[in-house]
Amino acid sequence: MTDITTVAAKEMREILGGGSRRSLLRELVFVLMFGVFFPLSQSDAWSAGAAAAAFYLVIPLFIAGPHVADSFAGEKERKTLETLLATRLPDRAVYLGKILAACVYAWGLAWLILLASVAALSLAGGGLFLYPAPVWFAVGIGSFATSLLIAGVGTFVSLHAETVRAAHQMMMIPLIMLVFGLSLGLPAIFRALPPGTQARLMAWAEGITATEAVAWLLGILFLVDSLLVWFGMRHFRRGRLIGA
């Protein structure tokens, strides 16, 4: 675990200290737009919690994406990959450390956006505003789950890309497949089920609370995350990369 945190700390210093002005400006825009503008312009929807919960599950994909694309492809471009791989750090520590840094950064920025929206809605309403429980659940656990999702996809893609731009482009393919697979595939599977099974599933869905629905979603996300990380570690071998 110490080796993993060592790599993660090194990556985090690069993210925080080496970020370009353009990158920092983009993330400031994220905070202002999604932490101030949207909550104030759509205050009823955000105060109810559903829009906010959905947003906090999605935004880490855009925050962590650029950093995981840079994780290995950027090292190749900067000619620093062989130096990193020449250390005595285990393969698992290098791979998981890069994933952990991107996840923690995206998770932290999601919290910053949440706190900015709480402050904006409190000032606009003239009193302390607090989101319903599912929103805090979505930020506290859900934003890390979706960060881990993009990190699992992105680091694997970055390993096989020669440039950061190529990694960005390659990352879009599995994400689009995942989004369309869930949005189109699940309804198609539901329609193919017998009517009695459909009725039982509908009755079950109507009987669960918002918190339970978020918990089910997060359970599925963490299962997918675990498979992606396991697959990535199985295919990460420094011997294949040194001198490649």
C-alpha positions in Angstrom: 0.0 0.0 0.0 2.9 2.4 0.7 4.2 1.9 -2.8 0.8 2.7 -4.2 0.5 5.9 -2.2 4.1 6.9 -3.2 3.2 6.7 -6.9 -0.2 8.4 -6.3 1.5 11.3 -4.4 4.0 11.8 -7.2 1.1 11.8 -9.7 -0.9 14.2 -7.6 2.0 16.7 -7.4 2.2 16.6 -11.2 -1.5 17.2 -11.6 -1.6 20.0 -9.1 1.7 21.6 -9.8 2.2 20.8 -13.4 -1.3 21.7 -14.7 -1.3 24.2 -17.5 -3.2 27.5 -17.2 -5.7 26.1 -19.7 -6.3 23.0 -17.6 -6.8 25.1 -14.4 -9.1 27.5 -16.3 -11.2 24.6 -17.5 -11.7 23.2 -14.0 -12.5 26.7 -12.6 -15.2 26.9 -15.3 -16.5 23.5 -14.1 -16.8 24.9 -10.6 -18.5 28.1 -11.6 -20.8 26.6 -14.2 -21.9 23.4 -12.3 -21.4 24.8 -8.7 -23.0 28.2 -9.2 -24.7 28.8 -12.6 -26.7 25.7 -13.1 -27.8 25.4 -9.4 -29.1 29.0 -9.5 -30.6 28.9 -12.9 -32.4 25.6 -12.2 -32.8 25.9 -8.5 -36.0 23.8 -8.2 -34.5 20.8 -10.0 -31.2 21.0 -8.2 -32.9 21.5 -4.8 -35.0 18.4 -5.3 -31.8 16.4 -5.6 -32.3 14.2 -8.7 -30.5 16.5 -11.1 -27.7 17.1 -8.7 -27.3 13.4 -7.9 -27.1 12.5 -11.6 -24.7 15.3 -12.3 -22.3 14.2 -9.6 -22.2 10.7 -11.0 -21.2 12.0 -14.4 -18.9 15.0 -13.9 -15.9 12.9 -12.7 -15.8 11.3 -16.2 -14.8 14.8 -17.6 -12.6 15.8 -14.7 -10.5 12.6 -14.5 -10.4 11.8 -18.2 -7.6 14.2 -19.3 -5.4 13.0 -16.5 -5.8 9.3 -17.0 -5.2 9.8 -20.7 -1.9 11.4 -19.8 -1.0 8.7 -17.3 1.2 6.6 -19.5 1.0 8.2 -22.9 2.2 11.5 -21.4 5.2 9.7 -19.9 6.0 8.3 -23.3 5.8 11.8 -24.9 8.0 13.3 -22.2 10.5 10.4 -22.4 10.1 9.7 -18.7 8.4 6.3 -18.8 11.5 4.2 -18.8 12.8 6.1 -15.8 9.6 5.3 -13.9 9.6 1.7 -14.9 13.3 1.3 -14.0 12.4 1.9 -10.3 11.9 -1.0 -7.9 8.3 -0.2 -7.4 6.1 -3.2 -8.2 4.0 -3.2 -11.4 0.8 -3.1 -9.3 1.9 -0.1 -7.4 2.7 1.9 -10.6 -0.6 1.0 -12.2 -2.8 1.5 -9.1 -1.0 4.6 -8.0 -1.8 6.4 -11.3 -5.4 5.3 -11.0 -5.7 6.4 -7.4 -4.3 9.9 -8.1 -6.8 10.6 -10.9 -9.7 9.3 -8.8 -8.8 11.4 -5.7 -8.4 14.5 -7.8 -11.7 14.1 -9.6 -13.4 13.1 -6.3 -12.0 16.2 -4.5 -13.1 18.5 -7.3 -16.6 17.0 -7.2 -16.8 17.9 -3.5 -15.6 21.4 -4.3 -18.4 21.8 -6.9 -20.9 20.5 -4.4 -19.8 22.9 -1.7 -19.9 25.8 -4.2 -23.5 24.9 -5.1 -24.5 24.6 -1.4 -23.1 28.1 -0.8 -24.8 29.5 -3.9 -28.2 28.0 -3.1 -27.9 29.1 0.6 -27.1 32.7 -0.4 -29.9 32.8 -3.0 -32.4 31.4 -0.5 -31.4 33.5 2.4 -30.7 30.5 4.7 -28.7 27.3 5.0 -29.5 24.9 2.2 -28.7 21.2 2.3 -29.2 18.6 -0.4 -31.2 15.4 0.4 -29.3 12.3 1.4 -29.0 10.7 -2.0 -27.0 13.6 -3.3 -24.4 13.4 -0.5 -24.3 9.6 -1.2 -23.7 10.3 -4.9 -20.9 12.6 -4.2 -19.3 10.7 -1.3 -19.3 7.3 -3.0 -20.7 7.7 -6.5 -18.2 10.3 -7.8 -15.4 8.0 -6.7 -17.0 5.1 -8.4 -17.4 6.9 -11.7 -13.8 8.3 -11.3 -12.6 4.7 -11.0 -14.6 3.8 -14.1 -12.9 6.3 -16.3 -9.5 5.7 -14.7 -9.8 1.9 -15.3 -10.6 2.5 -19.0 -8.2 5.4 -19.4 -5.1 4.0 -17.9 -5.5 0.8 -20.0 -6.0 2.9 -23.2 -3.1 5.2 -22.2 -0.8 2.2 -21.9 -1.4 1.3 -25.6 -1.4 4.9 -27.0 1.7 6.6 -28.2 0.4 10.2 -27.6 -2.0 11.8 -25.2 -4.2 13.0 -28.1 -4.5 9.4 -29.4 -5.3 8.2 -25.9 -8.1 10.8 -25.6 -9.5 9.6 -29.0 -9.3 6.0 -28.1 -11.0 6.5 -24.7 -14.1 7.8 -26.3 -14.8 4.4 -28.0 -15.3 2.3 -24.9 -17.2 5.1 -23.1 -19.6 5.5 -26.0 -20.1 1.8 -26.1 -20.7 1.7 -22.4 -23.2 4.6 -22.4 -25.1 3.3 -25.4 -24.9 -0.3 -24.1 -26.6 0.8 -20.9 -29.1 3.2 -22.4 -30.1 1.0 -25.3 -29.2 -2.5 -24.2 -31.0 -2.5 -20.8 -34.4 -1.3 -22.2 -34.1 -3.9 -25.0 -33.4 -6.7 -22.5 -36.4 -5.5 -20.4 -38.7 -5.6 -23.4 -37.6 -9.1 -24.2 -38.6 -10.4 -20.8 -42.0 -12.2 -20.2 -44.8 -9.8 -19.2 -45.0 -11.3 -15.7 -41.3 -10.7 -15.1 -41.6 -7.1 -16.4 -44.5 -6.5 -14.0 -42.5 -7.9 -11.0 -39.5 -5.7 -11.9 -41.7 -2.6 -12.2 -43.3 -3.3 -8.9 -39.9 -3.7 -7.3 -38.6 -0.5 -8.9 -41.6 1.4 -7.6 -41.1 0.1 -4.1 -37.4 1.2 -3.6 -36.4 4.6 -2.3 -34.0 7.0 -4.0 -31.2 6.1 -1.7 -31.7 2.4 -2.4 -31.7 3.1 -6.2 -28.4 5.0 -5.9 -27.0 2.1 -3.8 -27.9 -0.4 -6.5 -26.4 1.8 -9.2 -23.2 2.2 -7.2 -23.0 -1.6 -6.5 -23.1 -2.2 -10.3 -20.5 0.5 -10.9 -18.0 -0.8 -8.4 -18.4 -4.3 -9.9 -17.6 -3.0 -13.4 -14.7 -0.9 -11.8 -13.2 -4.0 -10.2 -13.3 -5.9 -13.4 -11.7 -3.1 -15.4 -8.9 -2.6 -12.8 -8.3 -6.3 -12.6 -8.1 -6.6 -16.4 -5.7 -3.6 -16.6 -3.3 -5.1 -13.9 -3.3 -8.4 -15.7 -2.1 -6.7 -18.9 0.4 -4.3 -17.3 3.9 -5.6 -17.6 6.8 -3.3 -17.6 8.9 -5.7 -19.6 6.6 -5.1 -22.6 6.9 -1.3 -22.2 10.7 -0.8 -21.6 12.3 -0.2 -25.0 9.0 -0.4 -26.8 
